[in-house]
């Protein structure tokens, strides 16, 4: 009874391997016979697949007595088909253990099955312990196992049990598929002096140590459960290899020369072994077997899961059908002499199954899930194909567009046509137009010395000056009369006559600010004055009109005018006192650029140069203070610093709170005297910056920057990171570009209106005479009933016709026509000037430079 | 010896290449179709996911964490963009857990809020902190997309600090930023700043809609107005204005609401909803001309081909529509279809006296209904009146414009389709008092039959009006009679129904059909009576008019004509009394609520009230 149960048990789930298209099973059993002294016997049975019967038939079997001792317990540890180094052929190997009664020593023997179907002992060794954990039978045949942190191995060549001389904290064992089998051990070696560990590899055969990271990256060693070297090559002594490793994180990772190439999520835990299945032209598969009988196959090319099985007792890869490519043999129910339930497949058309219900799915546990997974695998394969296709399509479109462009260029060349440049290319070619209308202004300037009697002069409220870094700023605050606004305001500085007979004019640059007291937004305009000649001669003031003081004039009451000049000429001449002169044109018509009004010069007072009177000390200390001092500082600062205006436009994405963003920057303070301005003083006075953000709509705004150029660029750079991508920043040349375009529009309108008015005046005068004539002639409409009336009607009709013909090409008086043309040309001249100004101020693209 | 590149370097490079590829695909996507975008997005997400699996294939490591979190971010953005919320959420959870592992903390909790708090705390001031914040942004996006606003509220504190760090930290030139730029930090698919901005405004919009839904209008209003200054696309800014307008409308400030709707339209001309809401406000204010104008604009806007979204500087993978999926919001943003707008326009025009215009719109509507493919029409039918009703209304409008021939053709069409289906006898059940007029679904089939009958009868009635208009009294009598014959097939089944007093407030309760029936009875009888009067068959006329008054006492036309007939019959005092009684009737059933075809025809013989009063005076004198 006992015997039968035992034998039955023994026959179940034997150790099985595949060899040369056959599958061989091994098992241990008590030797038959009544004699109790009989020991244990190792039996094997070789089966080959019969296609017709769809079953495995016995090809050979045999047995070998392992132990004659009755009480000795014999067990199979592992079996595998490996290359025999001496015979240079693969041979099935089986490792058996004989446990003695006392369990103090364990005898292991590795047997090979010879071609004549005889079991021959190959290596025999004794150990004082039983092997635990993974045991490897590798080429050689080599038996390798771990014990107490060491890696031990033995082979016919090694003569006895040897230990790898390196102490590994983790290790991975594999073989390189080189012509000469190379069994290697990879592991982490703790370096004593450092806390990090190093990946080392060790070739078992020749004891060579190498850098293990060429096979497996450092971080993977500790989590790798099993590996398979797919390909290996030595190029100039450098090892190159492709490796597949299954990790404890349920991943199958493909490495190429130690670099992660691809990963695949595995559906099961605890991978045990990886095999490669070469299915011929369909590519290769990796078959990963897991603890608890799960099997997962993965396509090598796509690295996607191909199929899954569960409850598999063993999986073997060989050419069972003898067709030249590999198939997998999945054994579900095994007995030593027969396979009760199996499946042979390569997932590429070959499929033989036995013992499995054809209707029922081939895998027992959750079958629907398996289908799902298979389906998913197929889908992923499809998808990867699709991706490749899409990539190709993309490439095709790119190539097509290149082709199209080149064909176009070619036809352009052939037909000698000018190639059409894109907007962008053209923009790079824009000429920087910056010539000034000197001739006009010179005529105007020549009259400056004739000071006409002006009824209401601007009143000088305050005169101040500041010095900074070799420059002096002189400022004047004046009040003008609303009824008599001033334009073209500028300041000039004259040195005190002193001993010299003639005071000299010093080169200055003027700027005008409308003070907030009078006008809500402090717009500024600047004009530079330049002169080298002395006083009795007309000081040829060559003014370059950046922006004539224009339409705002009417509203203005208080104006601040500043002039900046270099300090050195003043100091050189030893002068400490200077006269400040104000130049302006008083005009009732804000429009007239060409007005014949003469410039007026007004003496504002004297400044005594004081080098100690440093700029913006007050402002820097307390920008929140409202005091004249601070305001003067602020105005001086505006005069000294370079000035840029940027139009920021983001058509699709609102700009958000730019003011808030500026205020959050380091060292940003609000200036109370002019709350629109923000003072940015991040690092010292040389890096001062004044900013004014004026939001027009949520989608556009204007940014005024007063700073050095470098600072401005730095600021813009960081601003760009904040602004939306679709946003465009355009520099407006000088301030008040808007004013210029507005003026241009007004000028055009005026031109149009005047033309209409003059023309209609011309025609009306003529018409009126005829009207009088007509009024006398035909007061009443004649009655159309009578013959006489009808004739009258006809006559009237005729006359009307003539008159309307006349109207179509009227004759006008020559004198009147001349007057019309004259006045029109005057008005058109104004329009031209406005257009000129508008072009100067209109936004230029960034590439054409900020400073024109 | 050959030294393989470090994993970190390799993976960073891979990530950056992927991000660049994604951005290229998106940037070049101006012309590509939605399908192509989707497929490229799918490709990106699978590639990122693969990379992430590689990175997460090894135990968490401090050096790798920054890259890992960046890849998690990229993967999640792609997943979220494809509405794969659960996958994205799972990745976020795993990432947070790995962050905790790296920093040596442990949080054995599944509550995402607790997990996030722990994650943020453990990342603390390390280099990981911004990356953990970026992931929190995505969590925020997921909550928003799944309308879990309460979670966002729970982490309000963290979110606002997040906004500060992510948004304001950009471009302030601080040393940390400069360092960040130098050390090659992994690229991201979507700038966290843009994502945060998007999230901020979308959250404000979603919360605003929610509050508005809960009736907390003023609270919602202040939030929305604050949100309107946030940086965002035109469409989103327009939404804030639109919702502000809705809040104001709720708070009974129609003019201010109109201002807001105007602002919304100015901001984004594609914001049709603002136009629709303005129309509703005009309707509420009783400004018919403006309402018609708005309806016309709305219709022409809806008929425009759908405007393509403008291409920003590279389309962002996460679209606002993904984040604004809450029901209360979609209800606020819904706009009726072009056809139903056209119908409202047509009806409104006819009712407000712009009949010719109205007729044109009716004809357009019918043409559209016939020409459009059946599938599209089926979707429309639920909001539009039934086809026969449309025909009847169009016919009536035609009659108003004195085109009786066309009108009759329309009515014939209705009769030909419905008459065969009219049953011999219909029982109209009175709905129970408590249930009111809503309980119409008792038997769909029976109701359909009643509707058929009423339509056929109405068609005859309108045809009668046509003949009356043409002064073909005989024909008119015939058609009115047909109408009456159909109407008497309806049997009322109710015990306590008193047809004598169908006062205005009772009308609602008694169901629409009943009201229609009574009104139609009154009209057809009265007009047959009037026709008889014209043919001098005064007795028949008197009978009909009196019956009409019984069926529908409110109809002043019947009352006046009844008096007239009495007068002509010589019963002058009775006539006077009848007139007086009619004039004393003040209850004017709201004409607007009635179907167009049940209104008093605007043509036909008229009685001058002034003249009648004179007659009474004379009678009194004599």
Interface residues (C-beta under 8 A of the other chain):
Chain A: X211 X213 X214 X217 X219 X220 X222 X223 X238 X240 X247 X249 X251 X253 X257 X258 X259 X260 X262 X263 X265 X383 X386 X387 X390 X651 X652 X653 X654 X655 X656 X657 X661 X664 X665 X666 X698 X699 X714 X717 X718 X719 X720 X721 X722 X724 X725 X726
Chain B: X1 X2 X3 X4 X5 X7 X10 X11 X39 X40 X43 X46 X50 X53 X54 X56 X57 X58 X59 X61 X168 X170 X171 X172 X173 X174 X194 X197 X228 X229 X230 X231 X232 X233 X234 X237 X267 X310 X312 X313 X314
